[in-house]
Amino acid sequence: MESWLKESGAVGLDDLKFANFPATGRGLGSRRHFKEGERILTLPSSILWTVEHAYADSIIGPVLQSMQGALSVDDTLAIYILFVRSRESGYNGLRSHVEALPTSYSSSIFFTDDELEVCAGSSLYTITKQLEQQIQDDYQTLVERLFGQYLDIFSLGKFTIEDYKWALCTLWSRAMDFVQPDGKSIRLLAPFADMFNHSSDVKECHVYDTSSGDFSILAGKDYEAGDQVFINYGSIPNNRLLRLYGFVVPNNPNDSYDLVLMTQPEAPLFELKQKLWVSAGLDSVSTISLSLNDPLPKSVLQYLHIQRADESDLAIIALQQIDATDKTPSNSNEVKVLQALIESFCELLNNFGTQMEKLDEQLAEGFYPPGTNAWSAAHVSLGEQRVLRLARKRAEDLLAALESGNRVDSGFSAPLRCAHCAKVAVQLMLCGRCKAVRYCGRTCQVAHYKEHKELCQAIASKSGSVKK
């Protein structure tokens, strides 16, 4: 692969070498000293795997273009990778890259039922089960609409569902995404560069030149000859690391739990509540990340205050959102919210197959050999349970303070936003009738009136009782 890269114009290959490292396995090491910020490697656009390059292929390109809009970016790239791997001649450079890829992955979709059961109750467990079904459905669609229609291009023996899963995991674990000046994003695979391992101790250092289309790696810190060179994938929790990349970081400080809040359209006052959720930057179905640093984000309580509010509470909430005052819903509303939240956290924690204390004990005793799939699943479960316990404790503290008469900041305040364009600003004009929403100016107010009319009338009719 290296000779092909050099012939294609890659720069910096002689300063790097493949090596096996004790903690991370196969990766790239430095042959010389690098100073932080120094350019280590540059790959020309002509050798990057992108959707545009797939479309430009003389054989498979027209077929993929005919499916444009029906295929996702990942499916397009996955099919292109499998196509190149299936060819017996040609594509020498691209084939050398494919041959250098791992033959298998340890992402959660490849876990056995017993291995996945170790993290039963976690969001990873649920998402993995959903992914498995989605992959089966997507593959069947591809067989019917693509593979089966072009048997001269797609040999079904080389495009099995296992091949498809392998190609998807190649993308999940190795592709990189960049935003272009026009706001559109581009996803690419960079040969050789995809061998850099992750470390949170280095600065983010992979760069895409939107003018030339070239891709570069910069030194995320100082390196000496013989050091392993890393890139930073970002602040990623273990549940996502294992699902996408196939590894975990013990005691990961970025661990999180994605809490899904949902209200059915048939619920009382749904339309009024939907407007208030949107005003607060939320929606009737909102997924909010709970983390070790912020186990109970303000947005969770904002959502639930609106969800469980009656008409009077909704009027107060609308006024509070705009005025950013210390007005709060009724005590009964806040008590209901916190009690329901605590009960939900207890239920979520009880759903975990193995409780945190037992998992800690099993890991300490080596019940799950380090580095195995079950060991990784155990760390995911531990991280999510820690986050949920912290969230429950925060809700319990808020409830205790409320019941003792010492109201504390529950995070109910919201930033000032234009009700139409959602722009955050300090000075916005009030709606003259309900005085419960603000706008950037007359243009936004007029544009939003049809949508706001019902809420405006409801709040205005309640405003007398609110001010008493």
KAMOFEN-V664495 format. One record per helix or strand of 2 or more residues. SS is the DSSP state (a for helix, b for strand). FROM is the first residue (numbers start at 1). TO is the last residue. If there is no record, write none. Layout:
SS:FROM:TO ; SS:FROM:TO
This chain:
a:2:7 ; a:13:15 ; b:16:21 ; b:25:30 ; b:39:43 ; a:45:47 ; a:51:56 ; a:61:66 ; a:73:86 ; a:92:100 ; a:108:110 ; a:113:117 ; a:123:147 ; a:156:158 ; a:161:174 ; b:176:179 ; b:185:189 ; a:193:195 ; b:197:198 ; b:206:208 ; b:215:218 ; b:230:231 ; a:238:245 ; b:256:262 ; a:270:279 ; b:285:291 ; a:298:307 ; a:311:323 ; a:331:350 ; a:356:364 ; a:373:403 ; b:417:418 ; b:429:430 ; b:438:439 ; a:442:467
